[in-house]
């Protein structure tokens, strides 16, 4: 009898442990690792954190979102998301560059007039085909587009005309088409990854850089660059993407939640940049940066031959003239 009672007691404990374990396991049935090359404080990470908030609340904790800022280069993060090593990413134009290179004009200097122009083209047939290529070749699905503002140029001197760029060691991401355009303008491009940006400017490996206002502020470039020239040379956007096989395995309700959260997160980020870009600029000025308004047309005129050539050699799916008309 004692043996029987002892056995019942042991069985009860085992059942209780299994039950408690099941409860805790159910608390986070899935984890979404959302990775990015950009640091905490960047607009794209802000969008990721908003996505996390909405998904975790909407799933009642059953889906956990793990934000990974500054995780690696854009190339690394894109490869991880493509191969399913992470489930999501917030990034720049890397997915297009790798998986839909003929549509990379969406992320090239002097092609798009502004964010509204970008979105008109992105929501049309060219954008649809670009997204299809990324899904097919990169195994990723675009969940939304984030406006990061126009890209500007930082340096240790004023850049009033394209002539002031002649021979300037300009840090650029490792993007051949961008390098081609800036070479045409007269710069001496130095290909450096984003995590190396600050130190490359500090130690003199590069003399200048270009990037959107949120990148310039979050990377604290005001500490290593004295001038901010408003070249407005690229309507910079970010993408929120998810690994397609992972998304396809989610339940219908989970897919609906992810789509809802990404829409709200990108809307949140777009509203934030619209309301806050001016404040970021004022903060950079307060921290010592001199803002320069250059002869922007001199830059555009110098870039034109390179852009036209790239549409013929790299982006033959359309023409610059057709894009500008949209």
CORWOPE-V499714 format. One line per field, one symbol per residue. ss: DSSP state (@ for helix, = for strand, . for the rest). phi: phi as a letter, one per 40 degrees, with the letter a starting at -180 (. if undefined). burial: I if it has 24 or more other C-alpha atoms within 12 Angstrom, else O. Layout:
BEGIN
ss->???
phi->???
burial->???
END
This chain:
BEGIN
ss->.@@@@@@@@@@@@@@@@@@@@@@@@@...======.......@@@@@@@@@@@@@@@@....======.....@@@@@@@@@@....====..@@@@@@.@@@@@@@.......@@@@@@@@..@@@@@@@@@@@@@@.================......@@@@...====...@@@@@@@@@@..====..@@@@@@@@@.....=====@@@@@@..@@@...=================@@@@@@..@@@@@@@@@@@@@@@@@@@@@@@@@@@@@@@@@@@...===...@@@@@@@@@@@@@@@@@@......@@@@@@.
phi->.ccccccccccccccccccccccccccacbbbcbbacccdhcdccdccccdddccccccfgcbbbbcbcfcicdcccccccccgcbcaabaccddcdcbadcbcccbbcgcccacccdcccccccccccccccccccbfbbccibbcbgccbbbabacbcbdcccdgccccbccbdccccccccchcbcbcbcdccddcccccgcbbaabicdccdcccfcccbbcbbcccfcaccbbbbbbccdccccccdcccccccccccccccccccccccbccccccccccchcccbbccccccccccddccccccccbbccabccccccc
burial->OOOOOOOOOOOOOOOOOOOOOOOOOOOOOIIIIIIIIIIIOIIIIIIIIIIIIIIIOOIOOOIIIIIIIIIOIIIIIIIIIIOIOIIIIIIIIIIIIIIIIIIIIIIIIIIIIIIOOIIOIIOOOIIOIIIOIIIOOIIIIIIIIIIIIIIIIIIIIIIIIIOIIOOIIIIIIIIIIIIIIIIIIIIIIIIIIIIIIIIIIOOOOIIIIIIIIIIIIIIIIIOIIIIIIIIIIIIIIIIIIIIIOIIOOOOOOIOOIIIOIIIIIIIIIIOIIOOOIOOIIOOIIOOOIIIIOIOIOOIIOIIIOIIIOIIOOIIOOIIIOOIOOO
END
